[in-house]
Amino acid sequence: MKTQNIKSHRVASLAPLVLGVFLGLPDIARGQPPTPAPEARTLLSGYMEFHYNKPEFVDGELDFHRFVLLVTHRYSDRIRFVGELEVAHAFVEGLEEAGELELEQAYLDFLFSRGLNIRAGLMLMPVGIINERHEPPVFYGVERPLVDTALIPTTWFEIGVGVHGEVGRGWRYRAFLTAPLDAERFTAEDGLRDGRQKGSRTNAGRLAATARLEYVGTPGLTTGVSVWTGRSGFQFRPRFDVPVHLIEADARYSFDRLELRAEAVQVSVGNTPDLNDAVGRTIGIDPNVAKTMRGGYLEAGYRVVSGARFGDIGAFVRYESVDTQHRMADGYLPLREFDRTAWVVGATYWPDADIALKFDYTMLRNRSVSIVAPNSFNLGLGWWF
């Protein structure tokens, strides 16, 4: 009787284990590795950077330039959401000079195939190198190049819908219909920059079109061409067209420790006499917007130290040229202080691949005989996760 009780106790104690093997752990029972836990559906990432800028003739300035959070959610293998929220200059007080709170991305991707997918929502314009890839550890220099502020107004985002995908061997494309720029806010100094509508009650009476084609089929080399075209004179009454056309080409090449970049941009703005006259009558100052703006840069970087226990160190040099007054309409003279060139030299220390301590010295020049372009020393710390 005692022996029987012992056997019954052993069977009872083994029963949950046996049941777990056959019901709860089928892969182990079949001699297979356990099924991995399902991949997280919602992920949080982001990047931050703060700068110290010291131009000539004025005091230095410390600024927590950007605090950005990125949220992605995968509904299924076919549908995903991407959202990006940025606080610029540390706090918001109702005026841009005191800081900005911006929703920079909020779109859905409908993923049908490698060659054809649909994107809809608030999205980055696929123009140039920096606008879609502007996290601090991925580019040299504390500040973004002049080309990518005045001619390509990064960070440039609008509401739209379009397609993207990969075709053939190494070809990638993106093509969107979006809200246009607002020509009323173009300026002689900053070009297109202030014309972004940023998805806030945007005028969509005349949609713009933008597209980018990239080739990545050669190891270490990425080349791209971007276009943007739209009619941007919707603010004026009686209404007149202000057609804007932008074309851009760029290349990036990396081999071992060497990194090279090049970019060229040209912008054409139509009907600038009427544009300048209408804005001048509204605000009392003629903006002197040019009919052609152009610019570009060449950059070379080299990882002086690579793979060390304490991190990597890279040095770079960049030559930039930006002229937002390149060609004027008849009767207008260019403002030569906005025909600018710059040499930028500096270094970056990466204690981790996702953290960058940067410094550079910018030697800025213009073609004005009376207005001096100040040189500047810049220091920055940026990271992403």
C-alpha positions, -999 to +999 in steps of 0.1 A: +000+000+000+028+024+009+046+015-024+015+022-044+011+056-027+047+065-036+041+056-072+009+076-073+027+106-059+055+104-085+029+101-114+010+131-100+042+152-097+052+143-133+018+151-148+022+189-150+056+185-166+044+161-192+014+182-199+036+213-203+059+195-227+031+184-250+008+215-247+030+244-237+064+235-252+056+217-285+089+227-302+110+213-273+089+181-273+097+177-310+135+183-305+133+218-321+145+250-306+119+271-288+098+295-310+113+330-305+091+356-288+072+378-312+090+409-323+081+441-306+053+459-325+059+494-311+094+509-308+108+541-295+139+558-307+152+593-311+181+617-313+193+648-294+220+675-299+232+706-282+256+732-297+280+759-287+284+785-315+309+814-314+308+837-344+333+865-347+324+899-331+296+885-309+293+864-277+291+827-279+258+809-275+248+776-260+216+759-274+200+726-269+192+725-305+170+694-309+152+668-288+135+643-311+115+612-304+106+587-331+078+561-327+073+532-350+045+507-349+040+476-370+004+467-374+013+437-396+040+427-421+021+449-446+013+481-426+035+502-404+033+537-388+062+562-384+059+593-362+085+619-353+081+648-328+108+675-322+113+701-296+138+727-309+158+751-288+147+735-255+113+751-248+083+765-266+069+799-257+046+806-287+072+822-309+097+805-331+126+825-317+118+809-283+116+774-296+095+751-317+074+720-312+070+703-345+055+671-358+079+662-385+067+628-396+034+609-391+027+585-420+015+551-428+034+527-451+014+501-470+040+475-480+029+455-510+061+443-526+097+452-530+089+472-561+057+491-551+046+505-517+023+534-508+031+561-482+005+586-469+007+613-442+032+638-430+065+628-446+101+640-453+107+653-488+131+629-506+155+657-517+193+655-511+214+637-486+207+654-453+169+659-453+162+622-449+194+614-429+201+642-404+209+624-372+240+639-357+263+608-357+258+603-395+274+635-409+304+656-402+302+691-389+282+707-360+257+725-383+242+712-415+257+725-448+245+758-461+230+741-492+208+720-469+194+751-451+187+777-478+183+758-510+170+725-495+152+737-465+159+709-441+142+696-422+116+697-451+083+679-445+048+681-459+016+662-461+013+640-491+008+606-507+030+586-530+049+554-539+083+540-531+103+509-536+133+491-551+136+479-587+162+460-606+196+456-590+204+485-567+178+511-578+155+528-553+128+554-559+104+576-541+077+598-557+051+619-538+024+644-544+025+670-515+014+704-504+035+732-522+058+758-508+045+793-499+063+818-522+052+847-501+078+837-475+108+833-498+137+856-489+169+869-505+191+855-477+174+822-469+159+813-502+131+787-499+136+780-462+107+800-448+083+788-475+077+754-459+041+749-448+050+721-424+016+703-425-002+730-406-035+740-424-016+738-456-029+752-488-034+723-512-051+741-541-022+733-563-003+701-554+035+699-558+054+668-570+087+655-558+107+624-566+141+608-560+160+581-577+190+564-561+216+538-572+232+517-545+244+487-567+281+495-563+297+487-529+304+518-510+288+541-535+254+558-534+243+583-561+210+601-563+190+626-582+161+646-567+134+669-582+107+691-568+082+711-587+051+731-578+032+764-581+036+785-550+017+817-556-016+808-539-014+836-513-018+865-537-050+882-550-055+885-578-038+851-580-007+846-602+016+817-607+050+814-590+063+781-604+092+767-585+115+740-598+144+723-579+168+698-592+196+682-571+223+656-576+245+640-550+270+612-544+285+595-514+314+571-514+331+553-486+362+530-488+379+517-457+384+549-436+377+574-464+343+591-468+335+614-497+304+635-503+293+658-531+260+677-538+248+703-563+214+721-563+197+746-586+164+763-579+143+783-604+116+806-593+092+820-620+074+853-621+097+869-595+089+906-605+053+900-596+063+881-565+086+908-552+061+935-560+032+918-542+052+910-511+067+945-510+033+960-511+022+937-483+051+941-458+067+974-471+100+957-480+109+942-514+122+907-506+145+907-538+139+870-544+161+857-573+148+838-603+177+814-600+195+801-569+223+775-569+249+759-546+268+728-538+295+713-516+324+689-517+335+670-485+362+646-476+364+628-442+389+603-429+387+580-398+421+588-383+414+562-355+391+533-362+381+504-341+400+515-309+387+505-275+380+542-267+362+548-300+368+564-334+381+597-344+376+613-378+387+646-394+370+664-423+372+693-447+343+707-467+340+735-493+306+750-498+292+776-522+256+790-520+242+819-540+206+827-533+210+857-556+225+839-586+203+853-614+179+882-610+149+893-631+153+923-653+154+955-632+167+938-600+203+938-587+217+909-566+226+914-530+262+902-530+263+894-493+241+864-501+266+849-526+286+829-500+314+804-499+328+786-469+356+763-459+347+741-429+374+720-411+369+699-380+368+666-363+344+641-347+350+617-318+327+587-316+330+571-281+302+549-294+288+545-329+257+563-318+273+592-300+293+620-317+313+648-301+320+674-329+339+706-334+346+727-365+358+761-376+339+778-404+356+804-426+327+822-443+331+846-472+308+866-494+311+889-524+299+921-507+325+949-504+309+963-473+293+935-453+317+911-436+308+874-433+319+862-398+340+831-392+328+809-364+339+781-340+313+754-333+311+726-308+284+700-305+274+668-288+248+646-305+235+611-299+207+587-310+192+555-297 
